[in-house]
Amino acid sequence: MSPEQVLDIFHRTLELIVVLVSIILLPALAVGLLVSMFQAATQINEMTLSFIPKLLVTLATLMIAGPYMLGLLLDYLRRVFEDIPFLIG
């Protein structure tokens, strides 16, 4: 296995990780921003007010986007397993 092949696999893996993590984090970030603006406007400084909505949005995102994320992961793993004979020899 050449260094270029290792770097290509590493690059594809990092791209997949960024996509999967951003699917989960971007909605939580948006809700956190909205809750923070609400807290600043009303001067309510309750920690659970920002935690609970982000948790609920993260869970909802996982339920909605979970099959898509699993499909991405399975496609990547299928490609890696299919490339094993070419990478070995």
N, CA, C and O atoms as a DFTB+ gen file, in Angstrom:
356 C
 N C O
     1  1       0.845      -1.168       0.000
     2  2       0.000       0.000       0.000
     3  2       0.894       1.236       0.000
     4  3       1.776       1.381       0.847
     5  1       0.657       2.104      -0.943
     6  2       1.501       3.286      -1.080
     7  2       1.014       4.398      -0.138
     8  3      -0.126       4.376       0.326
     9  1       1.879       5.347       0.128
    10  2       1.469       6.477       0.984
    11  2       0.308       7.277       0.388
    12  3      -0.509       7.826       1.126
    13  1       0.234       7.345      -0.941
    14  2      -0.869       8.073      -1.577
    15  2      -2.212       7.400      -1.298
    16  3      -3.220       8.076      -1.090
    17  1      -2.220       6.075      -1.295
    18  2      -3.456       5.348      -1.002
    19  2      -3.878       5.548       0.449
    20  3      -5.062       5.714       0.745
    21  1      -2.913       5.530       1.337
    22  2      -3.224       5.754       2.756
    23  2      -3.775       7.159       2.952
    24  3      -4.757       7.342       3.672
    25  1      -3.159       8.149       2.324
    26  2      -3.638       9.522       2.443
    27  2      -5.019       9.688       1.824
    28  3      -5.833      10.460       2.333
    29  1      -5.297       8.977       0.733
    30  2      -6.613       9.054       0.111
    31  2      -7.684       8.478       1.039
    32  3      -8.753       9.067       1.197
    33  1      -7.400       7.344       1.644
    34  2      -8.351       6.747       2.593
    35  2      -8.551       7.671       3.786
    36  3      -9.678       7.870       4.240
    37  1      -7.467       8.230       4.291
    38  2      -7.547       9.149       5.427
    39  2      -8.366      10.388       5.060
    40  3      -9.171      10.862       5.860
    41  1      -8.161      10.903       3.862
    42  2      -8.889      12.091       3.393
    43  2     -10.388      11.802       3.280
    44  3     -11.209      12.605       3.723
    45  1     -10.743      10.663       2.691
    46  2     -12.157      10.306       2.563
    47  2     -12.792      10.094       3.935
    48  3     -13.951      10.450       4.151
    49  1     -12.028       9.512       4.860
    50  2     -12.539       9.296       6.213
    51  2     -12.803      10.620       6.922
    52  3     -13.839      10.785       7.567
    53  1     -11.884      11.549       6.806
    54  2     -12.078      12.857       7.447
    55  2     -13.255      13.608       6.837
    56  3     -13.998      14.276       7.556
    57  1     -13.435      13.509       5.518
    58  2     -14.590      14.148       4.887
    59  2     -15.891      13.571       5.416
    60  3     -16.838      14.306       5.693
    61  1     -15.935      12.256       5.555
    62  2     -17.139      11.611       6.074
    63  2     -17.407      12.036       7.516
    64  3     -18.552      12.296       7.885
    65  1     -16.370      12.107       8.319
    66  2     -16.532      12.522       9.716
    67  2     -17.066      13.945       9.793
    68  3     -17.956      14.224      10.597
    69  1     -16.542      14.844       8.975
    70  2     -16.998      16.235       8.986
    71  2     -18.469      16.313       8.585
    72  3     -19.233      17.059       9.197
    73  1     -18.873      15.560       7.575
    74  2     -20.271      15.583       7.143
    75  2     -21.182      15.034       8.235
    76  3     -22.213      15.631       8.544
    77  1     -20.808      13.906       8.815
    78  2     -21.663      13.300       9.841
    79  2     -21.777      14.173      11.082
    80  3     -22.859      14.295      11.657
    81  1     -20.679      14.774      11.495
    82  2     -20.713      15.627      12.690
    83  2     -21.466      16.920      12.415
    84  3     -22.199      17.405      13.277
    85  1     -21.293      17.482      11.225
    86  2     -21.977      18.745      10.926
    87  2     -23.483      18.556      10.829
    88  3     -24.239      19.474      11.150
    89  1     -23.938      17.377      10.389
    90  2     -25.380      17.112      10.345
    91  2     -25.978      17.207      11.741
    92  3     -27.115      17.651      11.900
    93  1     -25.233      16.799      12.739
    94  2     -25.735      16.824      14.110
    95  2     -25.519      18.194      14.760
    96  3     -26.403      18.699      15.452
    97  1     -24.360      18.788      14.543
    98  2     -24.012      19.999      15.280
    99  2     -24.657      21.285      14.758
   100  3     -24.952      22.184      15.545
   101  1     -24.878      21.385      13.459
   102  2     -25.420      22.640      12.923
   103  2     -26.821      22.966      13.441
   104  3     -27.067      24.115      13.808
   105  1     -27.751      22.006      13.489
   106  2     -29.054      22.355      14.093
   107  2     -28.945      22.709      15.576
   108  3     -29.635      23.615      16.042
   109  1     -28.095      22.012      16.319
   110  2     -27.916      22.337      17.734
   111  2     -27.306      23.728      17.892
   112  3     -27.666      24.467      18.808
   113  1     -26.393      24.077      17.008
   114  2     -25.798      25.415      17.050
   115  2     -26.844      26.490      16.767
   116  3     -26.868      27.525      17.433
   117  1     -27.703      26.247      15.785
   118  2     -28.738      27.226      15.446
   119  2     -29.718      27.405      16.605
   120  3     -30.090      28.533      16.928
   121  1     -30.134      26.321      17.223
   122  2     -31.059      26.415      18.352
   123  2     -30.379      27.088      19.532
   124  3     -31.006      27.885      20.230
   125  1     -29.117      26.786      19.770
   126  2     -28.385      27.439      20.847
   127  2     -28.294      28.939      20.642
   128  3     -28.405      29.711      21.595
   129  1     -28.092      29.352      19.396
   130  2     -28.033      30.788      19.092
   131  2     -29.382      31.446      19.334
   132  3     -29.453      32.532      19.910
   133  1     -30.454      30.791      18.894
   134  2     -31.789      31.358      19.111
   135  2     -32.131      31.453      20.593
   136  3     -32.691      32.454      21.040
   137  1     -31.802      30.429      21.341
   138  2     -32.082      30.444      22.785
   139  2     -31.232      31.510      23.468
   140  3     -31.710      32.184      24.380
   141  1     -29.991      31.673      23.047
   142  2     -29.132      32.702      23.643
   143  2     -29.669      34.097      23.360
   144  3     -29.633      34.969      24.228
   145  1     -30.168      34.308      22.144
   146  2     -30.767      35.620      21.831
   147  2     -32.021      35.853      22.670
   148  3     -32.263      36.968      23.132
   149  1     -32.822      34.798      22.867
   150  2     -34.006      34.910      23.712
   151  2     -33.612      35.224      25.159
   152  3     -34.238      36.058      25.813
   153  1     -32.574      34.551      25.647
   154  2     -32.114      34.804      27.015
   155  2     -31.563      36.216      27.166
   156  3     -31.767      36.859      28.196
   157  1     -30.872      36.695      26.149
   158  2     -30.338      38.061      26.229
   159  2     -31.463      39.093      26.195
   160  3     -31.392      40.120      26.870
   161  1     -32.493      38.817      25.413
   162  2     -33.603      39.767      25.318
   163  2     -34.441      39.798      26.585
   164  3     -34.921      40.856      26.991
   165  1     -34.618      38.642      27.210
   166  2     -35.458      38.584      28.411
   167  2     -34.657      38.602      29.704
   168  3     -35.239      38.660      30.787
   169  1     -33.361      38.555      29.612
   170  2     -32.450      38.544      30.759
   171  2     -32.727      37.365      31.696
   172  3     -32.629      37.483      32.917
   173  1     -33.071      36.236      31.096
   174  2     -33.235      35.001      31.862
   175  2     -31.916      34.242      31.754
   176  3     -31.462      33.941      30.650
   177  1     -31.301      33.933      32.890
   178  2     -30.015      33.247      32.886
   179  2     -30.142      31.851      33.484
   180  3     -29.481      31.531      34.473
   181  1     -30.973      31.040      32.896
   182  2     -31.179      29.673      33.356
   183  2     -30.412      28.735      32.434
   184  3     -30.600      28.760      31.218
   185  1     -29.548      27.907      33.015
   186  2     -28.700      27.012      32.209
   187  2     -29.515      25.929      31.511
   188  3     -29.215      25.554      30.377
   189  1     -30.542      25.428      32.187
   190  2     -31.324      24.352      31.572
   191  2     -32.152      24.856      30.398
   192  3     -32.563      24.063      29.551
   193  1     -32.404      26.152      30.333
   194  2     -33.164      26.707      29.222
   195  2     -32.402      26.565      27.913
   196  3     -33.022      26.445      26.856
   197  1     -31.085      26.576      27.955
   198  2     -30.314      26.399      26.730
   199  2     -29.975      24.929      26.479
   200  3     -29.766      24.529      25.334
   201  1     -29.919      24.133      27.533
   202  2     -29.515      22.731      27.381
   203  2     -30.631      21.856      26.816
   204  3     -30.397      21.073      25.896
   205  1     -31.825      21.981      27.350
   206  2     -32.932      21.110      26.967
   207  2     -33.325      21.272      25.496
   208  3     -33.494      20.257      24.820
   209  1     -33.479      22.488      24.963
   210  2     -33.815      22.593      23.531
   211  2     -32.733      22.024      22.617
   212  3     -33.043      21.396      21.604
   213  1     -31.465      22.239      22.971
   214  2     -30.391      21.677      22.147
   215  2     -30.406      20.156      22.191
   216  3     -30.166      19.503      21.176
   217  1     -30.684      19.593      23.347
   218  2     -30.765      18.138      23.471
   219  2     -31.922      17.590      22.637
   220  3     -31.766      16.588      21.940
   221  1     -33.070      18.240      22.707
   222  2     -34.227      17.782      21.944
   223  2     -33.998      17.900      20.440
   224  3     -34.380      17.009      19.682
   225  1     -33.382      18.984      20.012
   226  2     -33.103      19.155      18.582
   227  2     -32.074      18.135      18.115
   228  3     -32.180      17.613      17.005
   229  1     -31.090      17.848      18.940
   230  2     -30.084      16.843      18.570
   231  2     -30.730      15.470      18.439
   232  3     -30.430      14.740      17.495
   233  1     -31.603      15.108      19.358
   234  2     -32.292      13.824      19.284
   235  2     -33.204      13.763      18.060
   236  3     -33.257      12.741      17.377
   237  1     -33.917      14.846      17.783
   238  2     -34.786      14.879      16.608
   239  2     -33.972      14.788      15.322
   240  3     -34.378      14.121      14.370
   241  1     -32.834      15.452      15.297
   242  2     -31.964      15.391      14.127
   243  2     -31.445      13.978      13.912
   244  3     -31.384      13.500      12.779
   245  1     -31.075      13.316      14.985
   246  2     -30.613      11.933      14.865
   247  2     -31.721      11.012      14.367
   248  3     -31.463      10.101      13.580
   249  1     -32.943      11.242      14.817
   250  2     -34.047      10.402      14.357
   251  2     -34.369      10.666      12.889
   252  3     -34.658       9.732      12.141
   253  1     -34.322      11.917      12.476
   254  2     -34.677      12.265      11.097
   255  2     -33.539      11.929      10.142
   256  3     -33.769      11.318       9.098
   257  1     -32.316      12.318      10.484
   258  2     -31.181      12.143       9.575
   259  2     -30.413      10.852       9.821
   260  3     -29.448      10.565       9.113
   261  1     -30.823      10.074      10.807
   262  2     -30.123       8.838      11.129
   263  2     -30.010       7.863       9.970
   264  3     -28.919       7.355       9.715
   265  1     -31.108       7.579       9.251
   266  2     -30.991       6.665       8.115
   267  2     -30.051       7.176       7.021
   268  3     -29.316       6.396       6.416
   269  1     -30.076       8.482       6.771
   270  2     -29.170       9.057       5.780
   271  2     -27.720       8.923       6.236
   272  3     -26.844       8.572       5.445
   273  1     -27.473       9.201       7.502
   274  2     -26.111       9.092       8.034
   275  2     -25.628       7.650       8.006
   276  3     -24.475       7.383       7.670
   277  1     -26.505       6.728       8.355
   278  2     -26.147       5.317       8.306
   279  2     -25.857       4.879       6.877
   280  3     -24.944       4.086       6.645
   281  1     -26.624       5.389       5.920
   282  2     -26.375       5.084       4.516
   283  2     -25.017       5.585       4.061
   284  3     -24.302       4.881       3.347
   285  1     -24.656       6.792       4.467
   286  2     -23.332       7.323       4.121
   287  2     -22.222       6.454       4.695
   288  3     -21.242       6.152       4.014
   289  1     -22.383       6.060       5.936
   290  2     -21.376       5.239       6.603
   291  2     -21.262       3.863       5.959
   292  3     -20.158       3.355       5.763
   293  1     -22.392       3.265       5.634
   294  2     -22.364       1.951       4.997
   295  2     -21.769       2.003       3.593
   296  3     -21.041       1.093       3.196
   297  1     -22.072       3.060       2.838
   298  2     -21.472       3.217       1.508
   299  2     -19.961       3.355       1.609
   300  3     -19.224       2.764       0.819
   301  1     -19.503       4.130       2.574
   302  2     -18.063       4.293       2.758
   303  2     -17.402       2.966       3.122
   304  3     -16.373       2.599       2.554
   305  1     -18.000       2.253       4.071
   306  2     -17.417       0.974       4.486
   307  2     -17.442      -0.046       3.357
   308  3     -16.507      -0.833       3.210
   309  1     -18.508      -0.039       2.557
   310  2     -18.587      -0.944       1.418
   311  2     -17.455      -0.655       0.432
   312  3     -16.819      -1.577      -0.081
   313  1     -17.207       0.640       0.169
   314  2     -16.108       1.006      -0.742
   315  2     -14.758       0.583      -0.187
   316  3     -13.900       0.111      -0.932
   317  1     -14.564       0.749       1.109
   318  2     -13.290       0.363       1.719
   319  2     -13.089      -1.141       1.619
   320  3     -12.004      -1.602       1.264
   321  1     -14.131      -1.910       1.932
   322  2     -13.998      -3.372       1.867
   323  2     -13.808      -3.858       0.437
   324  3     -13.075      -4.819       0.203
   325  1     -14.461      -3.204      -0.521
   326  2     -14.285      -3.599      -1.919
   327  2     -12.894      -3.236      -2.438
   328  3     -12.394      -3.882      -3.360
   329  1     -12.270      -2.223      -1.865
   330  2     -10.928      -1.798      -2.302
   331  2      -9.815      -2.584      -1.648
   332  3      -8.658      -2.430      -2.041
   333  1     -10.107      -3.415      -0.674
   334  2      -9.061      -4.155       0.028
   335  2      -8.199      -4.995      -0.911
   336  3      -6.976      -4.951      -0.780
   337  1      -8.768      -5.763      -1.859
   338  2      -7.890      -6.542      -2.751
   339  2      -6.954      -5.667      -3.586
   340  3      -5.818      -6.058      -3.857
   341  1      -7.423      -4.492      -3.991
   342  2      -6.576      -3.606      -4.788
   343  2      -5.505      -2.954      -3.942
   344  3      -4.410      -2.671      -4.429
   345  1      -5.817      -2.711      -2.658
   346  2      -4.850      -2.063      -1.787
   347  2      -3.745      -3.034      -1.360
   348  3      -2.606      -2.622      -1.142
   349  1      -4.078      -4.305      -1.241
   350  2      -3.084      -5.290      -0.807
   351  2      -2.094      -5.623      -1.911
   352  3      -0.885      -5.711      -1.692
   353  1      -2.637      -5.803      -3.082
   354  2      -1.687      -6.317      -4.047
   355  2      -1.727      -5.832      -5.400
   356  3      -0.927      -6.258      -6.232
